[in-house]
């Protein structure tokens, strides 16, 4: 005799009739995630120090492991978007009215991030991964790192020379600060230095130990000291295809 008929999968309408999460369910889930993140910070020795008025800190459900964060001065804003993870990161906002935004699902492993003086802005896009960088934003300027970037060990990224260079006759400063940008989907090799005022174009690659003093166009490979364009019409993928 033939065996029993195989069980049929439930019709699509049966799946569609399953109850969906309500707004209150979603709110409860978000609250639990934030609670888990807070307990994670406490048990993994993350330290957050704040002094000053008018500050806004939104850590959402980001997981911070042994991080050292300081907000010193009035008017600072620190936003770490949901899903981000930070390990052994040192972050300092020193001065007044700085803004730091770390995007969703970013991965920061080690490194020092300093925003100083007044009105500085540091942005790190979602899904970006960085390993032990030195990032210094000064003089009210901005450093912007796009989405889906990969930054290897030892990057030195700044928007200022850190000190004034003066014309010996007029005593006027000749080295003003200038914003620095890494566009979306940029790959930076280890131990690179990217100088103030530089824009790295989208989908570009900067080879290890390069010193970048001028803009790098999109879809190009730059290398050397100072960095020069070695190849055009290139792209990259984190997978070994």
C-alpha positions as CSV (number, residue, x, y, z in Angstrom):
1,X,0.0,0.0,0.0
2,X,1.2,3.5,-0.7
3,X,2.5,5.4,2.3
4,X,0.7,8.3,3.9
5,X,0.6,11.4,1.8
6,X,3.3,14.0,2.7
7,X,2.1,16.8,4.9
8,X,1.4,19.9,2.9
9,X,2.9,23.3,3.9
10,X,0.3,25.6,5.2
11,X,-1.0,28.1,2.6
12,X,0.6,31.5,2.4
13,X,-2.6,32.9,3.9
14,X,-1.9,31.0,7.1
15,X,1.5,32.7,7.5
16,X,-0.1,36.1,6.8
17,X,-2.6,35.5,9.5
18,X,0.1,35.1,12.2
19,X,-0.1,38.0,14.7
20,X,2.3,40.8,14.1
21,X,4.2,42.7,16.7
22,X,2.3,45.7,18.0
23,X,3.7,49.2,18.6
24,X,3.8,48.4,22.3
25,X,5.6,45.1,21.6
26,X,8.3,47.0,19.6
27,X,8.6,49.6,22.3
28,X,9.1,46.9,25.0
29,X,11.7,45.2,22.8
30,X,13.6,48.4,22.3
31,X,13.5,49.0,26.1
32,X,14.9,45.6,26.7
33,X,17.7,46.2,24.3
34,X,18.6,49.4,25.9
35,X,18.6,47.7,29.3
36,X,20.9,45.0,28.1
37,X,23.3,47.6,26.7
38,X,23.3,49.5,30.0
39,X,24.1,46.3,31.9
40,X,26.8,45.4,29.4
41,X,28.5,48.8,29.9
42,X,28.4,48.4,33.6
43,X,29.8,44.9,33.6
44,X,32.4,45.6,30.9
45,X,34.0,48.6,32.7
46,X,32.9,51.4,30.4
47,X,33.4,54.8,32.0
48,X,31.4,57.9,31.0
49,X,32.3,61.2,32.7
50,X,30.3,64.3,32.1
51,X,30.8,67.9,33.3
52,X,28.9,70.9,31.8
53,X,25.4,71.9,31.1
54,X,23.1,71.4,28.2
55,X,24.6,68.1,27.1
56,X,22.7,65.4,25.2
57,X,23.9,61.7,25.3
58,X,22.0,59.0,23.5
59,X,23.6,55.6,23.6
60,X,20.6,53.6,22.5
61,X,21.3,49.9,22.5
62,X,25.0,50.2,21.5
63,X,27.4,47.8,23.3
64,X,30.5,49.5,24.8
65,X,33.3,47.3,26.1
66,X,36.0,49.0,28.3
67,X,35.5,52.4,26.7
68,X,36.5,55.7,28.3
69,X,34.2,58.6,27.3
70,X,34.5,62.2,28.6
71,X,32.3,65.2,27.9
72,X,33.8,68.3,29.4
73,X,32.1,71.6,28.7
74,X,28.6,72.8,27.8
75,X,26.4,72.0,24.9
76,X,27.9,68.7,23.7
77,X,25.9,66.1,21.8
78,X,26.9,62.4,21.6
79,X,24.7,60.0,19.7
80,X,25.7,56.3,19.2
81,X,23.0,54.8,17.0
82,X,21.5,51.4,17.5
83,X,23.5,48.3,16.8
84,X,26.9,49.9,17.2
85,X,29.7,48.2,19.1
86,X,32.8,49.8,20.6
87,X,35.8,48.0,22.2
88,X,38.5,49.9,24.2
89,X,37.7,53.2,22.6
90,X,38.8,56.5,24.1
91,X,36.5,59.5,23.2
92,X,37.0,63.0,24.4
93,X,34.7,66.1,23.8
94,X,36.6,69.0,25.3
95,X,35.4,72.6,24.9
96,X,31.9,73.7,23.9
97,X,29.1,72.6,21.6
98,X,30.6,69.6,19.9
99,X,28.6,67.0,18.1
100,X,29.7,63.3,17.7
101,X,27.5,60.8,15.8
102,X,28.5,57.2,15.4
103,X,26.3,55.3,13.0
104,X,24.2,52.2,13.4
105,X,26.2,48.9,13.3
106,X,29.5,50.7,13.3
107,X,32.4,48.7,14.7
108,X,35.2,50.6,16.5
109,X,38.1,48.6,18.0
110,X,40.5,50.7,20.1
111,X,41.8,54.1,19.1
112,X,41.5,57.7,20.3
113,X,38.9,60.2,19.2
114,X,39.3,63.8,20.3
115,X,37.1,66.8,19.5
116,X,38.4,70.0,21.0
117,X,37.9,73.8,21.0
118,X,34.3,75.0,20.0
119,X,31.7,73.7,17.6
120,X,33.5,70.6,16.2
121,X,31.7,67.8,14.5
122,X,32.7,64.2,14.1
123,X,30.6,61.8,12.1
124,X,31.2,58.0,11.6
125,X,28.8,56.3,9.2
126,X,26.8,53.2,9.7
127,X,28.5,49.8,9.1
128,X,31.9,51.3,9.2
129,X,34.8,49.4,10.8
130,X,37.9,51.1,12.3
131,X,40.9,49.7,14.1
132,X,43.0,51.8,16.6
133,X,42.8,55.2,14.8
134,X,43.9,58.6,16.0
135,X,41.2,61.1,15.0
136,X,41.5,64.7,16.1
137,X,38.9,67.3,15.2
138,X,39.8,70.9,16.1
139,X,39.0,74.6,15.6
140,X,35.3,74.2,15.0
141,X,35.7,72.1,11.9
142,X,34.4,68.7,10.9
143,X,35.7,65.2,10.2
144,X,33.2,63.0,8.3
145,X,33.7,59.3,7.7
146,X,31.1,57.7,5.5
147,X,29.1,54.5,5.6
148,X,30.6,51.0,5.0
149,X,34.2,52.1,5.3
150,X,37.0,49.8,6.4
151,X,39.9,51.5,8.2
152,X,42.9,49.3,9.1
153,X,45.2,49.8,12.1
154,X,47.0,53.1,12.8
155,X,45.2,55.7,10.8
156,X,46.1,59.4,11.7
157,X,43.2,61.6,10.6
158,X,42.9,65.3,11.4
159,X,41.4,68.5,10.2
160,X,44.1,70.9,11.6
161,X,47.8,71.1,12.0
162,X,47.3,71.6,15.7
163,X,49.4,74.8,16.0
164,X,49.6,78.1,14.1
165,X,52.1,78.8,11.3
166,X,52.6,82.5,10.9
167,X,53.9,84.8,8.2
168,X,57.1,86.2,9.7
169,X,56.3,89.7,8.4
170,X,52.6,90.1,8.9
171,X,52.2,87.7,11.8
172,X,49.1,86.4,10.0
173,X,48.3,82.7,10.3
174,X,48.9,80.8,7.0
175,X,47.6,77.3,8.0
176,X,43.9,77.5,8.8
177,X,42.0,74.3,9.6
178,X,40.0,72.6,6.8
179,X,37.3,69.8,7.0
180,X,38.4,66.3,6.1
181,X,36.1,63.7,4.6
182,X,36.2,60.0,3.9
183,X,33.3,59.2,1.6
184,X,31.2,56.1,1.6
185,X,32.8,52.6,1.0
186,X,36.4,53.7,1.4
187,X,39.2,51.3,2.3
188,X,42.2,52.7,4.2
189,X,45.3,50.6,4.7
190,X,47.3,50.4,7.9
191,X,49.3,53.2,9.2
192,X,48.1,55.9,6.8
193,X,48.1,59.6,7.5
194,X,45.3,61.8,5.9
195,X,46.0,65.5,6.2
196,X,43.5,68.3,6.7
197,X,41.2,69.4,3.9
198,X,41.4,66.1,2.1
199,X,38.4,64.3,0.6
200,X,38.7,60.6,-0.2
201,X,36.2,59.8,-2.9
202,X,33.7,57.0,-2.7
203,X,34.8,53.4,-3.3
204,X,38.5,54.4,-3.3
205,X,41.5,52.6,-1.8
206,X,44.4,54.2,0.1
207,X,47.4,51.8,0.3
208,X,49.2,51.1,3.6
209,X,51.5,53.8,5.0
210,X,50.4,56.5,2.5
211,X,50.5,60.1,3.4
212,X,47.5,61.8,1.7
213,X,47.9,65.5,1.1
214,X,45.4,66.0,-1.8
215,X,42.0,64.8,-2.7
216,X,41.6,61.2,-4.0
217,X,38.9,60.9,-6.7
218,X,36.2,58.2,-6.5
219,X,37.1,54.6,-7.7
220,X,40.8,55.1,-7.6
221,X,43.8,53.5,-5.8
222,X,46.3,55.9,-4.2
223,X,49.6,55.1,-2.6
224,X,53.0,56.6,-1.6
225,X,54.5,59.5,0.3
226,X,52.9,61.8,-0.7
227,X,50.1,59.7,-2.1
228,X,49.6,59.6,-5.9
229,X,47.0,57.9,-8.0
230,X,48.3,54.5,-9.2
231,X,45.2,53.1,-10.8
232,X,41.7,54.3,-11.8
233,X,38.4,52.6,-12.3
234,X,38.9,50.2,-9.3
235,X,36.5,49.1,-6.5
236,X,36.9,46.8,-3.5
237,X,35.0,44.2,-1.6
238,X,35.7,42.9,1.9
239,X,35.1,39.4,0.8
240,X,37.8,37.3,-0.9
241,X,35.9,36.7,-4.1
